[in-house]
Amino acid sequence: MITRFRVAGLKRMSDLLPILVEFYAVMMHQDPVREFLNEYFANFRAVIVDLIQQGIDRGEFRPVNATETAVTLSAMYEGLTIHWLINPKVVQWDTIGEGSVRLLLEGLKAQP
């Protein structure tokens, strides 16, 4: 569910993604921009950490560091965004976006 939400958001924002890269460049020199991005990513990670921890608590996921896994998931989307900006034909959000998350989640599954 959250994967489809994230992919839909990236697809809707595709025209704005180049501005995001400019925003990242400004962040290196502007503390307020860095703080804004830090809060944005912290909020996204918090949601993911909660979901991962719920999966661990229910025995659906193997015990992992939920925060590290959330950072990995977030970094995966950021990396896909960079690849899309370089060559949009390489990153088809409907397939690679969901497929990448599926691959990560398969690695999290608890073994019976």
C-alpha positions as CSV (number, residue, x, y, z in Angstrom):
1,M,0.0,0.0,0.0
2,I,2.6,2.5,1.0
3,T,4.7,1.5,-2.0
4,R,1.8,2.3,-4.4
5,F,1.3,5.6,-2.6
6,R,5.0,6.5,-2.9
7,V,5.2,5.4,-6.6
8,A,2.0,7.4,-7.4
9,G,3.5,10.4,-5.8
10,L,6.7,10.1,-7.7
11,K,4.8,9.7,-11.0
12,R,2.7,12.8,-10.2
13,M,5.8,14.8,-9.3
14,S,7.9,13.6,-12.3
15,D,7.9,17.1,-13.8
16,L,9.2,18.6,-10.5
17,L,11.9,16.0,-9.8
18,P,14.6,18.1,-11.5
19,I,13.8,20.8,-9.0
20,L,14.3,18.3,-6.2
21,V,17.9,17.9,-7.3
22,E,18.4,21.6,-7.3
23,F,16.9,21.6,-3.8
24,Y,19.5,19.1,-2.7
25,A,22.3,21.3,-4.1
26,V,21.0,24.3,-2.2
27,M,20.8,22.1,1.0
28,M,24.6,21.9,1.1
29,H,24.8,25.6,1.6
30,Q,21.6,26.5,3.4
31,D,20.9,25.1,6.9
32,P,17.1,25.9,6.8
33,V,16.8,23.8,3.6
34,R,18.8,21.0,5.1
35,E,16.6,21.1,8.2
36,F,13.4,21.0,6.1
37,L,14.7,18.0,4.1
38,N,15.9,16.3,7.4
39,E,12.4,16.6,8.8
40,Y,10.8,15.4,5.6
41,F,12.9,12.3,5.5
42,A,12.6,11.7,9.3
43,N,8.8,11.7,8.9
44,F,8.9,9.3,6.0
45,R,11.3,7.0,7.9
46,A,9.2,7.1,11.1
47,V,6.2,5.7,9.1
48,I,8.3,3.0,7.6
49,V,10.0,2.1,10.9
50,D,6.5,1.7,12.5
51,L,5.4,-0.6,9.6
52,I,8.6,-2.7,9.8
53,Q,8.4,-3.0,13.5
54,Q,4.7,-4.1,13.3
55,G,5.8,-6.8,10.8
56,I,8.6,-7.9,13.2
57,D,6.2,-7.9,16.2
58,R,3.7,-10.1,14.3
59,G,6.3,-12.5,13.1
60,E,5.9,-11.5,9.5
61,F,9.4,-10.1,9.2
62,R,12.6,-11.4,10.7
63,P,14.2,-9.4,13.4
64,V,16.1,-6.5,11.8
65,N,17.0,-3.0,12.7
66,A,13.8,-1.2,11.6
67,T,15.5,2.2,11.4
68,E,18.3,0.9,9.2
69,T,15.9,-0.9,7.0
70,A,13.7,2.3,6.7
71,V,16.8,4.3,5.7
72,T,17.6,1.6,3.1
73,L,14.1,1.8,1.6
74,S,14.2,5.6,1.5
75,A,17.6,5.6,-0.1
76,M,16.3,3.1,-2.7
77,Y,13.6,5.6,-3.8
78,E,16.1,8.4,-3.9
79,G,18.5,6.3,-6.0
80,L,15.7,5.4,-8.4
81,T,14.8,9.0,-8.7
82,I,18.3,9.9,-9.7
83,H,18.3,7.1,-12.3
84,W,14.9,8.3,-13.6
85,L,16.3,11.8,-14.0
86,I,19.3,10.6,-15.9
87,N,17.2,8.2,-18.1
88,P,13.5,8.0,-17.6
89,K,13.3,4.9,-19.8
90,V,15.3,2.9,-17.3
91,V,13.0,3.5,-14.4
92,Q,9.4,2.5,-15.0
93,W,7.8,3.4,-11.7
94,D,5.0,0.9,-11.9
95,T,7.4,-2.1,-12.3
96,I,10.8,-1.2,-10.8
97,G,9.4,0.9,-8.0
98,E,7.2,-1.8,-6.7
99,G,9.6,-4.6,-7.7
100,S,12.4,-3.0,-5.7
101,V,10.3,-2.8,-2.6
102,R,9.1,-6.4,-3.1
103,L,12.7,-7.5,-3.3
104,L,13.5,-5.8,-0.1
105,L,10.4,-7.2,1.6
106,E,11.2,-10.7,0.5
107,G,14.5,-10.4,2.3
108,L,12.7,-9.3,5.4
109,K,10.3,-12.2,5.5
110,A,10.5,-14.5,8.5
111,Q,11.5,-18.0,7.7
112,P,9.0,-20.7,8.8
